Amino acid sequence: DAGVIQSPRHEVTEMGQEVTLRCKPISGHNSLFWYRQTMMRGLELLIYFNNNVPIDDSGMPEDRFSAKMPNASFSTLKIQPSEPRDSAVYFCASSFWTSEFAGELFFGEGSRLTVL
Amino acid sequence: QKEVEQNSGPLSVPEGAIASLNCTYSDRGSQSFFWYRQYSGKSPELIMSIYSNGDKEDGRFTAQLNKASQYVSLLIRDSQPSDSATYLCAAFSAGGTSYGKLTFGQGTILTVHP
């Protein structure tokens, strides 16, 4: 298996532009996670899906952020409009979870976003 | 209070020494605990998981869990320069009728110097 695949690896954009990050989870995993990592705040959970359904989006910073998972093999994280404070590395991770068991999270290589 | 707290570091140890990384958590309902390693510029990768009180050993790594004290630790024996990385502690709380939550600590930077 190729692992979790994220694109783009690097994105530089100007404030106010729309940014779309993409993720393909590992086949057979039922849970998908979007994390944001900065030096100041560490690794923060933004949202996670189980069986394509959003379970917890309490980490989404504000309405400018949205995430979708239209099927088991694809998810997007969108920021519109983007702001400089959104600059971070965004990780997608997938796993097999149940309500009582958390399997290992497999992380993608991350998307490094810079908003000028 | 943060839900998962790690010793702030950075931690520096000489090659061959034991590195001790500590983590406390606030949710008594947490059931599963994980240690991830993250090299600079890379994504986190799992090195240990622990689910019950006591010690769990895997090669040079030993995870220790004390649920009464809400404390998790990771010991790295015979530390090598290649162990230099950020170590992230994570705690999973099952949701019962809803799905659970995995919370990461801020991470501890470990440097092993020759």
Interface residues (C-beta under 8 A of the other chain):
Chain A: S31 F33 G42 L43 L45 N50 I55 D56 F91 W97 T98 S99 E100 F101 A102 E104 L105 F107 G108 E109 G110
Chain B: Q31 S32 F34 Y36 K42 S43 P44 E45 L46 S49 L88 F92 A94 G95 G96 T97 S98 Y99 G100 K101 L102 T103 F104 G105 Q106 G107
